[in-house]
Amino acid sequence: MKKKSVKISKNTALLEIGVEEIPFSYIEPALKQIESFTLERLSEIGLNYSKLETFATPRRFVLVIKDMSTQSEEKLEEISGPPLKAAKNENGQWMQSAIGFASKNKTFPDKLAVKKTEKGEYLFFAKKIKGEKTEKILLSLFPEIIRNISFPKNMVWEQSGFKFARPIRNIAALYGAKIIKFQIADVVSSNWTIGLHTYDNSKIKVETPDKYFSKMKNRYVIIDNNERKLVLKKSIVDVVNKIGHVIEDDSLLNEVNYLLEYPSAVLCKFDKKYLELPKEVLTVCMKKSQKCFAVCDKKKQFTNYFINVKNGPAKHIDIAREGYERVVGARLADANFFYSNDIKKGLESNIEKLKGIIFHKDIGTVYEKVERIFQTALSINSNFCLSIDEKLLEKTVMLSKADLPCEMVFEYPELQGTMGKIYALKSGQPKELADAIQEHYYPLFAGGKLPKNSLALIISLADKLDSLAANFAIGLEPSGSADPYGLRRSAIGIVRMLVEVFPKSNFSGIIDKSFEVLPEKIKENQNFKSAKDKLLNFLWQRIENTFDGQYQKSEIKSVVGAAKLAGFKELGALSEKLKFLKAAKEKGDFTQIAESFKRINNILSKAKKDNADISQDVRQDLFSQNEEKNLFASLQSTKNEIESFIINNEYNKILEKVLEISPVINDFFEKVLVMDKDENLKKNKIALLSQVKKLFELFLDFSEL
């Protein structure tokens, strides 16, 4: 990661918001808000600078704006006046409305500009607005920045009622050596801050921004979070080097970096007897209880060593180590107790307990969900011709959620699936079954790994589809950024499995099955009737998003639009179609083809609006011109070939046939009047064009190009 520069010039501004400890998950979103808001406001104000940077620790947000101009740029504001026709008389002399407008703006009518607008010609005055001093701008900007930071949860700590994630305890606000004085809540800004609260809580005077970073580091606070992360990594490597290496965990590293201000790694160890616990349990237990890093030896074997990180200088390490080891030891003793109890009870004994776990109050229990998953899984197994043994499938589905009542999963929910696999293997279940219990939750995030075996894939598809169908059926589809039940992730997982693993499958019937097996009380819900259509649109949107950024939106909509007509069938062809379309568009003759088909689409759309019947059979006896006969003949001669090419994804051959028929279509449009006065002839011509469209619409939706 590139380290941010901290070289500060004399015209640099510094804002530090000193707070009580901020939750880790709040910090990075707040930094992004500070940056985006400040950038936007500086642009609006017209204040120039060379660089804007944000930093954070758990106890402060910091904004640095480098090389700022001494004042904002001069602006021209256009002020609208009276219409020109009301400003001059017939002799071209200025009337009172123009004179009054000019006088109000301290100028003369002849100095006013005339501009054309949608409403006609109007007088305008270009008013010069002088630039404002930077110091004055910062006086209003800094409080604005603080007030515009939003958090998931806020608190009030003093009488003014100001809300923030945690109480603000100090604000340092400087422009060069000048203090920018303002008040937020009960805190008045100043040129002082505090150092590491656990080591030295005394005030630190900041004379100028250029001294801020070095002064803070001397008091054991590394402000730059990127620099602090590098120090954290090095500290860990230094203490573990002789033993082996830490088990990499980027999310934990990032979290620890925002939990402290001056990292000092401490090598610790726990009792070797706990190595009998699964390494997944050891890792999660240490991570959750004390944010510790697990350690492997040089042969990559899990050890009883772990690393905790002290907030402050490397002093009194032995005392810190003793405390860390005592806490982790107690947590591992608890985990060992949970693990032993779970093993004694066995996984299968938990199936009945699923009847007491509510999946959702309006949907039912986890046990009921498992029963639905099995029915949908049977349908997938049959439709996808996977030939999974039905008894094995049923047993795996019933055990797939059986670790949820376990003591270990109750204590550490992030181990769901993982403990199911471990307990299944312990009880002698086949590895394929055990793997499926863990992997049916995959992918755990949008780009995460997919299940490996067919058994896991079937259950994963069925589980995710059931969650989507049930939630949509009671009106709980995601809206905006809100998605409390992770339905977007489930949909992305389904799409990825269909595109990457089952590219030639037809998923439409499976979707029908997922709604069919829902309980009657859900089917009586007022949202049920529209739920399937909403879910289909939701899935198609996820499919479009899969290719977003790789292709133009029109290309994606054209290919996906054609695919919708076939339903969820052979989604694996989408990628190849898009590659082909992108290459074909570079050829000059493709534009002409697209225009022809777009013209067909426009005619058919107009006919639909006029309630014309476009589904009737084409009657050859009503053809009055050779161009109609030629188009119909071309259609008949190429129909079987094109349908075969579409099935076999032979896109170049389809394009060749389109090129063959394109001149015939053009001749038809040049010589034939489609909207004939004779109603029967008009309907017949429209029906002919409809057949042309139907032939190619499974290939591309030309109306989108």
C-alpha positions in Angstrom: 0.0 0.0 0.0 1.4 3.4 -0.9 2.3 5.5 2.0 0.8 9.0 2.2 3.1 11.9 2.3 3.1 14.1 5.3 5.2 17.0 4.1 3.2 20.2 5.0 3.6 23.7 3.5 2.9 27.0 5.4 -0.5 27.3 3.7 -1.8 24.0 4.9 -5.0 23.5 6.9 -5.3 20.9 9.6 -8.5 19.6 11.3 -8.3 17.0 14.0 -11.5 15.7 15.6 -10.6 14.1 18.9 -13.1 11.6 20.2 -13.7 8.8 22.6 -13.0 5.3 21.0 -14.9 5.0 17.7 -16.1 1.5 16.6 -13.9 0.0 13.9 -16.7 -0.4 11.4 -17.5 3.4 11.6 -14.0 4.7 10.7 -13.4 4.1 7.0 -17.0 5.1 5.9 -16.5 8.3 8.0 -13.2 9.0 6.3 -14.8 8.7 2.9 -17.6 11.1 3.9 -15.0 13.7 5.1 -13.1 13.4 1.9 -16.0 13.5 -0.5 -17.8 16.3 1.3 -14.7 18.5 1.6 -13.7 17.9 -2.1 -17.2 18.9 -3.2 -17.4 22.0 -1.0 -13.9 23.3 -2.0 -14.9 22.8 -5.7 -18.2 24.8 -5.1 -16.3 27.6 -3.3 -13.5 27.8 -5.8 -10.7 27.4 -3.4 -7.5 25.9 -4.9 -5.2 23.5 -3.1 -2.6 20.9 -4.1 -3.7 17.8 -2.1 -6.3 16.7 0.3 -5.7 13.8 2.7 -7.6 12.0 5.5 -6.3 9.9 8.3 -7.8 8.1 11.4 -7.0 6.4 14.6 -9.7 5.0 17.0 -9.6 8.3 18.8 -9.3 10.9 16.1 -10.3 11.9 12.5 -7.8 14.0 10.7 -8.1 16.2 7.6 -5.1 17.8 5.9 -5.5 20.3 3.0 -2.2 21.2 1.4 -0.9 24.3 -0.4 -4.2 26.3 -0.1 -4.7 29.5 -2.0 -4.9 32.6 0.3 -8.4 33.2 -1.0 -11.1 31.6 -3.3 -11.3 32.5 -7.0 -13.3 35.5 -8.2 -16.7 34.4 -9.6 -19.2 35.8 -12.1 -22.8 35.5 -11.1 -25.4 36.0 -13.9 -28.5 37.8 -12.6 -31.6 37.6 -14.8 -33.5 40.8 -15.5 -36.7 41.8 -17.4 -37.4 40.5 -20.9 -36.0 42.6 -23.7 -39.4 43.4 -25.2 -40.4 45.0 -21.9 -37.1 46.7 -21.5 -37.1 48.9 -24.6 -39.8 50.9 -26.3 -40.5 51.0 -30.1 -37.9 53.8 -30.5 -35.2 51.6 -28.9 -35.1 53.7 -25.7 -34.6 52.0 -22.3 -37.8 51.7 -20.3 -38.1 52.0 -16.5 -37.8 48.2 -16.0 -34.3 48.2 -17.6 -33.2 51.4 -15.9 -34.4 50.1 -12.5 -32.7 46.7 -13.0 -29.4 48.4 -14.0 -29.6 50.8 -11.1 -30.2 48.0 -8.6 -27.0 46.4 -9.8 -25.0 49.7 -9.9 -24.5 49.8 -13.6 -26.1 51.3 -16.8 -28.6 49.7 -19.1 -26.1 49.8 -22.0 -23.7 47.6 -19.9 -26.3 44.8 -19.6 -26.1 41.7 -21.7 -28.9 40.2 -23.8 -29.3 36.4 -23.7 -31.7 34.0 -25.5 -33.6 31.7 -23.1 -36.4 29.2 -23.7 -38.9 32.0 -22.8 -37.3 34.5 -25.2 -34.6 37.2 -24.9 -33.8 38.6 -21.4 -31.5 41.2 -19.9 -28.7 39.8 -17.8 -26.1 41.4 -15.5 -22.8 39.7 -14.9 -22.0 40.4 -11.2 -18.4 39.9 -10.1 -18.1 38.2 -6.7 -14.7 38.7 -5.1 -12.8 35.8 -3.6 -13.1 35.2 0.1 -10.1 34.7 2.4 -9.2 31.1 3.1 -9.2 31.7 6.8 -12.8 32.9 6.7 -13.9 30.0 4.5 -12.4 27.4 6.9 -14.2 29.0 9.8 -17.5 27.8 8.3 -16.2 24.8 6.4 -14.6 22.9 9.4 -17.9 22.9 11.4 -19.8 21.9 8.3 -17.5 18.9 7.8 -18.0 17.7 11.4 -21.8 18.2 11.2 -22.1 16.3 8.0 -20.4 13.0 9.1 -23.1 10.4 9.6 -22.9 7.1 11.5 -25.1 4.0 11.9 -25.7 5.1 15.5 -25.1 8.4 17.3 -25.2 9.6 20.9 -25.8 12.8 22.8 -23.4 13.7 25.7 -24.1 17.3 26.6 -26.9 19.9 26.7 -26.8 21.2 23.1 -28.1 17.9 21.8 -25.3 17.6 19.1 -25.1 14.0 17.9 -21.9 12.1 17.0 -20.8 8.4 17.2 -18.9 9.1 20.4 -18.3 12.2 22.5 -16.0 14.8 20.9 -13.3 15.8 23.5 -11.1 18.2 21.6 -10.8 19.8 18.2 -7.5 21.1 16.7 -8.1 23.5 13.8 -5.3 25.3 12.1 -4.5 27.3 9.0 -0.8 27.6 9.1 -0.1 29.0 12.5 -3.6 30.5 12.9 -6.2 28.9 15.0 -9.6 28.6 13.3 -11.9 29.3 16.2 -15.4 27.7 16.3 -17.5 25.6 18.7 -19.1 22.2 18.2 -21.2 20.9 21.1 -19.3 21.9 24.2 -15.9 21.9 22.6 -14.1 25.0 21.4 -11.4 24.5 18.7 -7.8 25.2 19.6 -4.2 24.4 18.7 -3.8 21.5 21.1 -4.5 17.8 21.1 -3.7 14.8 23.3 -1.3 11.9 22.8 -1.8 8.2 23.5 -4.5 8.0 26.1 -3.2 4.8 27.8 0.3 6.2 28.1 0.3 10.0 28.3 -3.0 11.9 28.4 -1.4 15.4 28.7 -2.0 18.2 26.2 0.2 18.6 23.1 0.4 22.1 21.5 0.5 22.1 17.7 2.1 25.3 16.6 1.7 24.6 12.9 0.4 21.7 10.8 3.9 20.8 9.6 4.8 19.8 13.2 1.7 17.8 13.8 2.7 14.3 12.6 6.2 14.3 14.1 4.9 15.6 17.4 2.2 13.0 17.6 4.6 10.2 16.8 6.9 11.4 19.6 4.0 11.0 21.9 3.2 7.4 20.6 0.5 8.2 18.1 1.0 7.3 14.4 -1.6 9.4 12.7 -1.2 8.0 9.1 -3.2 4.8 9.1 -1.2 3.5 6.1 2.1 4.1 7.9 0.6 2.6 11.1 -0.4 -0.6 9.2 3.2 -1.0 7.9 4.5 -0.6 11.4 2.0 -3.2 12.7 3.0 -5.7 10.0 6.7 -5.2 10.8 6.2 -5.5 14.5 4.3 -8.8 14.0 7.0 -10.2 11.8 9.8 -9.2 14.2 8.3 -11.1 17.2 7.2 -14.2 15.2 10.2 -14.6 13.0 11.9 -17.2 15.1 8.8 -19.3 15.5 7.3 -19.2 12.0 4.7 -16.9 10.6 1.2 -15.6 11.4 -1.8 -17.1 9.6 -2.7 -14.3 7.2 -6.0 -12.5 7.9 -6.3 -9.1 6.1 -9.7 -8.3 7.7 -8.2 -8.8 11.2 -5.1 -6.8 10.3 -7.2 -3.9 9.1 -9.4 -4.0 12.2 -6.5 -4.1 14.6 -4.9 -1.2 12.7 -8.0 0.9 13.6 -8.1 -0.3 17.2 -4.8 1.3 18.3 -2.6 4.3 17.7 0.9 2.8 18.3 1.3 -0.9 17.6 3.7 -3.2 19.5 3.2 -6.9 18.9 3.5 -9.3 21.8 4.3 -13.0 21.3 2.1 -15.2 23.6 1.2 -18.9 23.9 -1.6 -21.0 25.3 -1.7 -24.5 26.8 -0.8 -27.2 24.3 -3.8 -29.3 25.3 -6.0 -26.9 23.4 -4.3 -27.9 20.1 -6.7 -30.8 20.1 -9.4 -28.3 19.2 -9.9 -27.8 15.4 -7.7 -25.0 14.2 -10.8 -23.1 12.9 -12.1 -23.0 16.4 -8.7 -21.8 17.8 -8.4 -19.1 15.2 -11.9 -17.7 15.5 -11.8 -17.9 19.3 -8.6 -15.9 19.5 -9.7 -13.5 16.9 -13.0 -12.7 18.5 -12.0 -12.6 22.1 -8.8 -10.6 21.9 -8.2 -9.8 18.2 -5.2 -12.2 18.2 -3.3 -13.6 15.3 -2.8 -17.4 15.1 0.7 -18.6 14.4 2.1 -21.5 12.3 5.6 -22.9 12.6 8.1 -23.0 9.8 6.6 -26.2 8.5 3.2 -24.5 8.4 1.9 -26.5 11.3 -0.5 -24.8 13.7 1.2 -23.9 17.0 0.1 -22.9 20.5 1.6 -19.5 20.0 -0.4 -16.4 19.1 0.2 -12.7 18.7 -1.6 -9.9 20.4 -0.9 -6.2 19.8 -0.3 -3.7 22.5 -1.4 -0.1 22.1 1.7 1.8 23.0 5.5 1.4 23.1 7.2 -1.9 23.7 7.4 -1.5 27.5 6.1 -3.8 30.3 5.7 -6.5 27.7 5.7 -9.3 30.3 2.8 -7.8 32.2 0.9 -7.4 28.9 1.7 -11.0 27.8 0.4 -12.4 31.1 -2.9 -10.6 30.7 -3.4 -11.7 27.1 -2.6 -15.3 27.9 -4.9 -15.4 30.8 -7.9 -14.0 28.7 -7.2 -16.3 25.7 -6.7 -19.3 28.0 -10.1 -18.7 29.6 -11.8 -18.4 26.2 -10.2 -21.6 24.9 -11.3 -23.5 28.0 -14.9 -22.4 27.2 -14.5 -23.5 23.6 -13.2 -26.8 24.7 -16.2 -27.3 26.9 -18.6 -26.4 24.1 -16.8 -28.7 21.6 -16.9 -31.7 24.0 -20.6 -31.2 24.6 -21.4 -30.9 20.9 -19.4 -34.1 20.1 -21.3 -36.1 22.8 -24.7 -35.0 21.6 -23.9 -35.6 17.9 -25.1 -33.7 14.9 -28.2 -35.7 14.0 -29.7 -35.1 17.5 -30.0 -31.4 16.6 -32.3 -31.9 13.6 -35.4 -31.9 15.8 -34.2 -28.7 17.5 -34.4 -26.8 14.2 -38.2 -26.8 14.8 -37.5 -24.3 17.6 -35.3 -21.9 15.6 -37.2 -19.2 13.8 -35.9 -18.4 10.3 -38.4 -15.5 10.1 -41.5 -14.8 12.0 -43.6 -14.5 8.9 -41.9 -17.4 7.0 -41.5 -20.1 9.7 -38.8 -22.3 11.3 -35.4 -23.4 10.0 -36.8 -27.0 10.0 -39.6 -26.0 7.6 -37.0 -24.2 5.5 -34.9 -27.4 5.4 -37.9 -29.4 4.2 -38.5 -26.9 1.4 -34.8 -26.9 0.4 -35.0 -30.7 0.0 -38.0 -30.4 -2.4 -36.3 -27.8 -4.5 -33.0 -29.7 -4.4 -34.8 -32.8 -5.8 -36.1 -30.7 -8.7 -32.6 -29.3 -9.4 -31.1 -32.8 -9.2 -33.6 -34.1 -11.8 -33.7 -31.1 -14.1 -29.9 -30.7 -14.2 -29.4 -34.5 -14.6 -26.9 -34.7 -11.8 -27.9 -38.2 -10.6 -27.2 -37.6 -7.0 -28.5 -40.4 -4.8 -31.8 -39.3 -3.4 -31.2 -40.7 0.1 -27.7 -39.0 0.3 -29.3 -35.8 -0.9 -32.0 -35.9 1.8 -29.6 -36.7 4.6 -27.2 -33.9 3.6 -30.0 -31.4 3.4 -31.4 -32.4 6.8 -27.9 -32.1 8.4 -27.0 -28.9 6.5 -28.4 -26.6 9.2 -28.0 -29.1 12.1 -25.0 -27.3 13.6 -27.1 -24.1 14.3 -28.3 -25.4 17.7 -24.7 -26.4 18.7 -23.1 -24.6 21.7 -20.0 -23.7 19.6 -22.1 -22.1 16.9 -24.3 -20.3 19.4 -21.1 -18.7 20.9 -19.4 -18.2 17.5 -22.0 -17.8 14.8 -19.3 -17.3 12.1 -18.5 -21.0 12.5 -21.8 -22.2 11.1 -21.2 -24.7 8.4 -17.6 -25.1 9.4 -18.6 -26.9 12.7 -21.2 -28.8 10.8 -18.5 -30.3 8.6 -16.2 -31.0 11.5 -19.0 -32.7 13.5 -20.2 -34.7 10.5 -16.7 -36.1 9.9 -16.3 -36.9 13.6 -19.5 -38.9 13.5 -18.3 -40.9 10.5 -20.3 -39.2 7.7 -18.9 -39.3 4.1 -16.6 -36.5 3.2 -18.8 -35.5 0.3 -21.7 -34.9 2.8 -19.5 -33.1 5.3 -18.0 -30.8 2.6 -21.6 -30.0 1.4 -22.6 -28.8 4.9 -19.9 -26.2 4.9 -19.9 -25.3 1.2 -23.6 -24.9 0.8 -23.2 -21.4 2.3 -20.7 -20.5 -0.5 -20.0 -18.0 -1.9 -19.7 -16.0 1.3 -19.2 -12.8 -0.6 -19.8 -11.6 -4.2 -16.4 -12.8 -5.5 -16.0 -15.7 -3.0 -15.3 -19.3 -4.0 -18.2 -21.5 -5.2 -19.1 -25.0 -3.8 -16.9 -27.7 -5.3 -19.0 -30.8 -5.4 -22.4 -31.3 -7.0 -24.1 -32.2 -3.8 -23.1 -28.8 -2.2 -24.0 -27.0 -5.4 -27.5 -28.4 -5.4 -28.1 -27.5 -1.8 -26.5 -24.1 -2.1 -28.8 -23.2 -5.1 -31.9 -24.6 -3.3 -31.1 -22.8 0.0 -30.5 -19.4 -1.6 -33.5 -19.6 -3.9 -35.7 -20.5 -1.0 -34.5 -17.5 0.9 -35.2 -15.3 -2.1 -38.6 -16.7 -2.9 -39.8 -16.6 0.7 -38.6 -13.1 1.4 -40.0 -11.7 -1.9 -43.3 -13.5 -1.2 -43.8 -11.5 2.0 -42.6 -8.2 0.4 -39.1 -8.2 1.8 -37.1 -7.5 -1.4 -34.0 -5.3 -1.0 -34.5 -1.5 -1.5 -31.7 1.0 -2.0 -28.7 0.1 0.0 -30.8 -1.8 2.6 -30.5 -5.6 2.4 -30.7 -7.0 6.0 -31.2 -10.6 4.8 -28.3 -10.7 2.4 -30.6 -11.3 -0.6 -28.3 -9.6 -3.1 -25.5 -11.9 -2.1 -27.8 -14.9 -2.5 -28.8 -13.8 -5.9 -25.3 -13.1 -7.0 -24.3 -16.6 -5.8 -27.2 -18.2 -7.8 -26.2 -16.3 -10.9 -22.5 -17.2 -10.6 -23.4 -20.9 -10.2 -25.7 -20.9 -13.2 -23.2 -19.0 -15.4 -20.0 -20.7 -14.3 -21.0 -24.2 -13.3 -24.3 -25.0 -15.0 -24.0 -22.9 -18.2 -26.5 -25.1 -20.2 -29.1 -25.5 -17.5 -32.7 -24.3 -17.5 -33.5 -22.7 -14.1 -37.0 -21.5 -14.9 -38.8 -24.6 -13.6 -36.7 -24.5 -10.4 -37.8 -21.0 -9.7 -41.4 -22.1 -10.1 -40.8 -25.0 -7.7 -39.4 -22.6 -5.0 -42.7 -20.7 -4.9 -44.8 -23.8 -5.2 -43.3 -25.3 -2.0 -43.9 -22.2 0.1 -46.4 -22.7 3.0 -50.0 -21.7 2.4 -49.9 -18.8 4.9 -47.2 -17.2 2.7 -49.2 -17.8 -0.5 -52.1 -15.9 1.1 -49.8 -12.8 1.6 -50.8 -9.9 -0.6 -47.3 -9.7 -2.0 -47.3 -13.3 -3.2 -48.9 -12.7 -6.6 -46.2 -10.3 -7.8 -43.3 -11.9 -6.0 -42.2 -14.2 -8.8 -42.0 -11.5 -11.4 -40.2 -9.2 -9.0 -37.7 -12.0 -8.2 -37.1 -12.7 -11.9 -36.4 -9.0 -12.5 -34.1 -8.9 -9.5 -32.1 -11.9 -10.8 -31.9 -10.5 -14.3 -30.6 -7.2 -12.8 -27.9 -9.2 -11.0 -27.0 -10.9 -14.3 -26.7 -7.5 -16.0 -24.5 -6.2 -13.1 -22.2 -9.2 -13.6 -21.0 -7.8 -16.9 -21.2 -4.1 -15.9 -18.0 -2.3 -16.7 -16.8 -4.9 -19.2 -19.2 -4.0 -21.9 -21.4 -1.1 -22.9 -24.8 -0.9 -21.2 -26.6 -1.2 -24.6 -24.6 -4.4 -25.4 -25.5 -5.9 -22.1 -29.2 -5.0 -22.4 -29.3 -6.4 -26.0 -27.9 -9.8 -25.0 -29.7 -10.1 -21.7 -32.9 -8.8 -23.3 -32.8 -11.7 -25.8 -31.9 -14.2 -23.1 -35.0 -13.2 -21.1 -37.2 -14.6 -23.8 -35.6 -18.0 -23.3 -35.9 -17.8 -19.5 -33.1 -18.9 -17.3 -31.7 -21.2 -19.9 -28.1 -21.6 -21.0 -26.9 -18.5 -19.2 -23.3 -19.6 -19.9 -23.7 -18.3 -23.4 -24.1 -14.7 -22.3 -20.4 -14.1 -22.0 -19.7 -15.5 -25.5 -22.5 -13.5 -27.0 -21.2 -10.3 -25.5 -17.7 -11.0 -26.8 -19.1 -11.6 -30.2 -21.4 -8.6 -30.2 -18.5 -6.3 -29.1 -16.4 -7.6 -32.0 -19.3 -7.5 -34.5 -20.1 -3.9 -33.7 -16.6 -2.9 -34.9 -17.6 -4.0 -38.4 -19.2 -1.3 -40.4 -22.0 -3.4 -41.8 -23.4 -4.2 -38.3 -24.7 -0.7 -37.8 -26.9 -1.0 -40.8 -28.2 -4.4 -39.6 -29.1 -2.9 -36.2 -30.9 0.0 -37.8 -33.1 -2.3 -39.9 -34.1 -4.4 -36.9 -34.7 -1.3 -34.8 -37.0 -0.1 -37.5 -38.9 -3.4 -37.4 -39.2 -3.0 -33.6 -40.5 0.5 -33.9 -43.2 -0.6 -36.3 -44.3 -3.5 -34.1 -44.3 -1.3 -31.0 -46.6 1.2 -32.7 -48.8 -1.6 -33.8 -49.1 -2.9 -30.3 -50.1 0.6 -29.1 -52.8 0.6 -31.7 -54.0 -2.8 -30.4 -53.2 -4.4 -33.7 -53.0 -8.2 -33.8 -49.3 -9.0 -34.6 -49.5 -12.7 -33.7 -51.5 -13.9 -36.7 -50.1 -16.3 -39.3 -48.7 -14.8 -42.5 -50.9 -15.3 -45.6 -49.0 -15.6 -48.8 -52.1 -15.0 -50.9 -52.2 -11.4 -49.5 -48.8 -10.5 -50.8 -49.1 -7.9 -53.5 -45.4 -7.0 -54.1 -42.3 -9.0 -54.9 -40.5 -7.5 -51.9 -43.0 -9.1 -49.5 -42.6 -12.5 -51.3 -38.8 -12.3 -51.2 -38.7 -11.5 -47.5 -41.0 -14.3 -46.7 -39.0 -16.8 -48.9 -35.7 -15.7 -47.3 -37.3 -16.1 -43.9 -38.4 -19.7 -44.6 -35.2 -20.7 -46.2 -33.0 -19.5 -43.3 -35.3 -20.3 -40.4 -34.1 -23.8 -39.6 -30.5 -22.9 -40.1 -30.7 -19.8 -37.8 -32.5 -21.7 -35.1 -29.8 -24.4 -35.2 -27.0 -21.8 -35.0 -28.7 -20.2 -32.0 -28.9 -23.5 -30.2 -25.3 -24.3 -31.0 -24.1 -20.7 -30.2 -22.6 -20.4 -33.6 -22.8 -16.6 -33.6 -20.6 -15.9 -36.6 -22.9 -18.0 -38.8 -25.9 -16.2 -37.4 -24.4 -12.9 -38.4 -23.7 -14.2 -41.9 -27.4 -15.1 -42.3 -28.4 -11.7 -41.0 -26.2 -10.1 -43.6 -27.8 -12.3 -46.3 -31.3 -11.3 -45.3 -30.5 -7.7 -44.6 -30.7 -6.4 -48.2 -34.1 -8.2 -48.6 -35.3 -6.3 -45.4 -34.0 -3.0 -46.8 -35.8 -3.6 -50.1 -39.0 -4.4 -48.2 -38.8 -1.0 -46.4 -37.9 0.9 -49.5 -40.7 -0.5 -51.7 -43.5 -1.6 -49.3 -45.9 0.6 -47.4 -46.5 -1.3 -44.2 -49.3 0.9 -42.8 -51.5 0.0 -45.8 -55.0 1.5 -46.0 -56.4 -2.0 -46.4 -56.5 -3.3 -42.9 -56.0 -6.9 -43.9 -52.9 -6.1 -46.0 -51.5 -4.0 -43.1 -52.0 -6.8 -40.6 -50.3 -9.3 -42.9 -47.3 -7.1 -43.4 -47.0 -6.5 -39.7 -47.2 -10.2 -39.1 -44.4 -10.8 -41.6 -42.2 -8.3 -39.7 -43.1 -10.0 -36.5 -41.8 -13.3 -37.7 -38.5 -11.7 -38.8 -38.2 -10.3 -35.3 -39.0 -13.6 -33.6 -36.4 -15.4 -35.6 -33.6 -13.2 -34.3 -34.8 -12.1 -30.9 -33.4 -15.2 -29.2 -30.0 -14.0 -30.5 -30.0 -10.3 -29.8 -32.5 -7.6 -28.8 -31.7 -5.2 -31.6 -34.0 -2.5 -30.1 -31.4 -1.9 -27.4 -28.5 -1.2 -29.8 
